[in-house]
Amino acid sequence: MDINKATPPDLDDWQVQVLRLTLFPTPAAKITEPNWWSDLTGAKPEQKTLRPSKEELHEEGPFDGGILSLDARPLRIDWYFSKQIAEEDFATSFPTLGPFTEVTDKFHKLMLTWLNPRSAPPVTRIAFGAILLQPVDDHSSGYTLLNRYLPNVTLSPDSKDFLYQINRPTKSRSSHFEQLELNRLSKWACILFNRRIIDVTSGAQALSAGRKNYACHLELDLSTQAEISTELNPEYIGEVFTELLSLGKEIARKGDL
């Protein structure tokens, strides 16, 4: 067996930067000034911005080692769970929330609490998104690792500027949503973060500060199909979210299959 195509590493080698739940409300849904953030967390948000004329609301605050934020607009609602980033976080590695399973389990449980007809509005579409990182030692290690997740692609360790994106739709396994198509979009890359400082005494020259950090980067966007305009049964929205998250977990564990 080609060692570059060996079984991918453990699922929890992936570290979470961002998790997202997105809902697309029906045109008839009325969203004024909900108390979703406070009701869900039992606390008041640190930041709140309301634009009544545009029916837009933004709320965010600390939650379980990260930042939980809500962006609500008439046609789209986004919940984000992300890492609160401080400058010192970049000293040794990429700032993340923690291992995939632990972090997604927290987010899954929290969002299921909200995804019920008494809280969430009626929707035509739902999506789960994630940005995951797997730190590696150097450039060549990153491309060698990507090879293990992409069986239909051949990469050499000295490859550069690679970005692979693909959607592999599948049918929902839920008995409550017959023939519902689910998008499985994944984006793969190898990235470098190198913190720089600007030396204004030398004509604003950018200088490296600290070590170079390399990682495999996986962005997931799992969603129900955009073409459906009818309302999804609100009693089973949580079940669809669970299935989308499960599909994301499968991609992160097995690669592009």
N, C-alpha and C positions, 0 to 999 in steps of 0.2 A: 504494500500500500504506500502511496505517496504520502510522506509525512505531512506535507502541506494540506492534504485533504483528510487528515485524521479527524476524529470526533471533536467537536468544539468543546471548550472548557465548561466548567460548571456554570449553571445559570446565574448564580450569585457572584460570579466574577464581574458581571455587569453592575455598574454603580449608577444610581438614578440622579440626573440633574433636574429634570422637570417631568411631572405627570399632568395630564389634562383630561377633563371631561367636558365635552361640548354638546349642547342641545340646540336644536333649531325649532323654535316654537311655531305653532300654527299661526296663520294670519289673525285668527280670532282671539288669540291669547292676550290677556291684559296683564302687563307688568308695570306697576306703578313704582312703589318704593318698598320692596319686600325686606323682611328681616331675616333672610336666609342665613347670612353669615353668623349673626348672633344666635339664632335658634340652633344652628348646627354645632357651634363651638361652645355655647354657654358663656361667651364673653363678648365685649365690644371690640370692633375692629380698630386698629391703630390709625388707619387712614380711611377716609370716606369722601368720595366725590360724587355729587349728584348734579346732573344736567337735565332739569325737568323738560326744557323745550325739545330736547332730543331723546327723551326717555332713556337716558343712559345712567348707569350706576356702576361705580367701582368701589370695592371694599377690600381691605387686606389687613393681615395681622399675623403674629407668630402662632404657629401650630406645630406641636410635636417635633421640634428641632428644625423646622423650616418655616416657610411663609405660605399661608393659604390666601389666595386672592380670588375675587369674584368680579367678572365683567359681564354686566347684563345690559343687553340692547334689545330692541323690539324683535329682531330677526335672529339673534344669536346670544347664547349664554355660555360663558366659559368659566370653569373652575380650574385653577392652577395650584399645584403643590410644588414648591421649588425651594432651592437652597438660598438662604440669606447669605450673600457673599460679602466678605470683608477682605481687605487688601492682603492681610496675612495668610488668608486661605490659599493663595497662589504660591506661597513660598516653597512648598514641597510637592504639591500635586494639584489636580483639578478639584475644585470644591463640589461635593456631592452630598446627597441626603443619606446615602447608605446603600446596602445591597438590594438588588431587585426585589426579591421575595418579601423581605421585611417591609420595605417602603410601599410597594404596591398593595400589600395586604392592609396596611393602615388606610391608604387612599380608597381602596375598594370598600372597606367597611364604612368609612365616612360618607362616601357618595351614595351607597345603598340606603343609608339613613335618610338622605334627602330625596332620592328617586322614588317617590310615592305620590299618588294623586293628590294628597293633602298639601304637599310642598311644591314639587316641580310642576311647571305648567304643561299643558298638552303640547306634544311635539310631533314633527314629521320625520325627524332624523336625529341620530345620536352618534357620537364619535368618542373614541379613546385615543389619546396621544401620549407619547413618551419620548424623552431624549435621554439616551443611555451612553455611558462611557466605560471603556475597559482600558485602564492604564497599561502601557507597555514601556519597555526600557528605552527603545529607540525607533527610528524610522523603519528599519528593515524588519524589526519584530512586529511592528504594526501591520505591515503588508503580508507578512507570513501568517499572522493571525486571521486577517480578513479572508485569506485563501480557505481557511477551514470552515468559514461560514458561507462561502459562495461557491458551490460545487460546479456552477456553469460558467465560472470565470477563472482565468489563470493569471495570477499576478506574480511578478518577480519581486524579491526583497528591495530592489532599487527602483521600483515603480514610483511615479509621482503624480500628483494632481488627479487622483482617482475619485470618482463619485459614481455610485451605482444606485439606481432607483428603479423600483418595479412594483406593480400592483398585481397581486394574484387573487382575484375575487373568488369567493366560495359561497355556498348556500348555507344559511343558518340551520343549525341542528335543532332549533327550538320547535316544538310541536305547536306553539302558539303563533308562530309567524311563518306560515307555509310560503315557500318560494322567495323568502326575503334574502336578497343578495348582500353579502358583506364584503366591503373593500379591505384588502390587506396590503397597504402601501408601506414599503420599507425603503429607507435610504441609508447607504453604507459608505463610510469614508474613514480615512486615517487623518487625524488632526494633530497640530502642534500648537501649544500655547507657550509663548515666551514673553514674559513681562518686560516692558521697556519703559525707560524714563526719557524725558526730553531735556536735553542740555541746551538751555536758552543762550548760554555763553558761546556756543559754537554753531550758531545759525540754526537753532532748533533741530539739532541732530538727534536721532533716536538711538539710544544705547541699550544693550541688553542688561537686564537686572535679574539675577537669579538663574536657576537652572531651566533647561528646556524640558517641557512636559509633553509626552506623546500619548495618544490614546486612539483606540478604535472607537468610532462614533456611529451609533445606530439611532436613527429617528423613525418612530413608528406612528402611523396614522391609520387606525382601524375604524371603519364607519359603515353605517347602513347606506344604501344607495341614494344618491341625490335626486333621482328621477321620480321618487315616490312623493306625492303631495298630500296623501291622506294621513290622518292622525294614526300614530302607532298606539296600540292598546296600552293605556297608562298602567294597568295592573302588572304588566310584564316588561316594562322598560328596564327595570333592574336586572332582569334575566338577560336581556340583550347586552347590557353593559358588562355583565359577568362573562358572557361569551366573547365579546370583543377583547377584554383583558386577557382571557385565556388564549386567544389566538395570538396576541402580542407576546405572551409568555412563550408560546411554541416557537415563534420566529426567533426570539432572543436565545432560546435554548438550542434550536436545531439549525438555524440559519435560513437561507432562502431556498425553501423546498416547496 
